[in-house]
Amino acid sequence: MVDYQQRDILTVATNGYFSNMAFRCQVRSLQRTMKRTHNITTALACRKPCPTSTCSYVTTYHRHYHHQPLQVSSTAIFSNILSGSGKDYLPKREISSTHEGSESWKDVHFSEMEELSKRSDTLIVDVRERSELEKTGQIGASVNVPLGDLYSAFSLPADDFKDRYKVEKPETDDSKVVLHCLGGIRSKTGLDILKTLGYNKFRHFPGGWEEWSEKKELPS
């Protein structure tokens, strides 16, 4: 199982297929290249395709690139790379600068998240793994759709989505949907995945469970 708390980079295959063998292969390859180049763009360009994966599209995020997507044609599968010195959330000093720009309105801050978590007309989507939620709990009546399932879940017909997740499937123009994870990386990635399906108005709680649990004095 991937330890999402011990990585810095997250690459996401948009078809949601996951292969641990492919994951290990890509991580080793990228780590070797990173040691030589110290540059994620060069590392991605130089790495050899992983023959064990079936994915063909990857979006890569790195905090030094302010989470702007770097799209590459690849047979890679989702991988968190680098040295393992980081975590799956942004250092607090970087959260505000990471999400600046034309879509900054999408960010939900803690006080607003508190209010939204009490509202029945707001859908909160937690993209962490089920095992993480079992250890920590969740925000309000959030729906758990792990990042690797996000693309396939929101590609489902509305009836199938409701059967699986027990909530109505949002419309593509719905702005009352908030994504979060542990601390912003996976959920930001999730927003960009969902944009490929036409969901352009979903919002984002960049502080994630890390900020929520800290301010609510809950397990993190």
N, C-alpha and C positions, 0 to 999 in steps of 0.2 A: 504494500500500500504506500502511496506517495505521502510523504510527510510535508504537507503544505506550509508548515510553520518554519521550515528550515531552508527555504530557497528565496532567491531574489527575482528571478525571471520566470514568467509564466507564458508558455506558448499553448495555444488552444487550437485544436483541430475542429473545424466547424461542423463536421458531421457527427461529433460526439462519440466516436469510437475510441476505445482505450485499450492499449496493449502494454502491459508491464515490461515485456521483453523489449518492445520498441522504445519505451521510455528509458530504460537503462542504457540501451545502445546510444540513443541520442544524447543523453546526459554525459556519458563518457566521452563521446566525440567532441561535444561542445566544450567540455571542461578542458580537454587537451588543447583545443584551438585557442580558447580564452587565455590559457597560460602563455601562449606564444604571442598573441596579438593584443591582449588586454582591451579588446574592442568587440562588442557584441555583433555589430554589423558585419565586420570582417569575419568573425567566427561563423556567422550564419552563411555567409557567402562561400566560405572555404569548406564547410563540413560536408561529408559524404552522406548521400541519402541512406536512410535506414531501410534495409530490405524486408524487415519483419512487419512493417506498418502498412495499413491500407489507406491512410489519410493522404490527401493531396493539397491541403490548404492550411496554412498556419498563420496566426496573428501573434506577433511577439510584443511583449511589453517589458520595459525595463525602467526602473525609477529614474535613471540618469537621462532617459529620453522623455521624461515627463509623461509616460504612458501613452505617447502617440503611437498608433499602430505602425508596425513595420511588416508589411505583407510580403511573404515569400512563397514561391512555388516549391513544394517540399513533400517528401514522403514521411515527414516527421510526425510524431504524435505528441500530445501535450506533455511538456517537460518543464520542470522548474530547474534552472541550471545554476551555474556559478559555484561558489566555494562553500555554500552552506552557512555562511556567516550571518546572513540576513534572515528576515522572517516574512511571513505572508501578509504583512501589513506595512504601510508606509510609516516611517518615523513621523511623529506628530508635527515636527517643524516643516515637513514637506507636504502635508495634506493640502493646505490652502493653495500653494503654488502649483500643485499637480493638476488641479481642476480649473484653472483659470481659463478665460476665453469665452467664446460665443455661447457655450453650453453650460456656463457656470450656474445658470438658473436651475439646472437639474439637481444640483447638490442639496441634500437634505441635512441640516445640522441637528445636533442632538435635541434641542428643545422642540423643534418641529417634529422630529421623529417620535418623541414622547407623545405628542398630540395625535399624530397619524396612527400610531400603534393602537390607539383606543377607538379608532373610527372603523365602522363596518364597511364603508365605501372605499377603503384603501386596501390594496393587496400588497403585502410585504413578501418578497421572494428572497429566501435565504439560499444562496448558492454553495454553501459549505457542504461537506460530506455528512451523511447521516450520522456517522460515528462521532463527528465533532459535536453535533447537536445533542446527542445522547449524553455527552460528557458535560456540556455547559448549559443546556437549555436553549431557549429561543426568544426572539422578540415578539411579544404578543401572540397573535394567531397567525404567525407567518407560515408560508407554504415552503416546504423544502424541495427545491429542484436543483440538485447538484450541478455544478458547472458543466460537467461532461454530458449531462442529459438535457441541457438547456435548449440547444438547437432542435433536437428531435422532439422535445416536449412541446415547444411552441410551433412546431410544424404539424402537430396533431389536429385533426378535426375537432371542433368545439365540444362535441359530445364525448369524444374519447378523452379529451383533456379534463373535462369535468369528472368523468368516471375515475380517472387516475388520481387527480389532485383534490377532488371534492370542492372545487371552486369553479366559477365561470371563467372560461378563457377570455382574457382581455382582448379588446379590439386594438387594432394597430394604432389608433389615434388616442388611446387611453393614457391619460397623464396621472392617473391615481394608482400607479404601480411603482413600488420602490424596491430596488435590488440592494442587497448587502451581503457581505461575507465576514471574514474575521477582521479585516481592516482595509478593504478597498481595492485590492489588486484583482481578485477573481471577479468581484461584482462589476468593476469597471470593464473588465474583459467581457463579461456577460452582456453589458449594454451594447457593446460593439458587435457581438455575435447577433443579438436580436435586431440590430439595425439592418442586417442583411435580410431579415424577414419582414422589414417594413415597420418595426416598432421603434419609432423615433422620439416618442414623448415619455418614455419611462424615466424615472428619476433614480437617484443614487445616494445612498448613505455611506460616504467614504470612511467614516470612523468605524463602521461595522461593529461586530460584537466586542471588539477590543475596547472601544470607547464606551459602548453601552454598558458593558459589565463593570468597567472602572467607575463610571458615574453612578451606577445603580448598586455598586458594591456586590457584584455577583461573581461567580467563578469565571475565569477567562480561559 
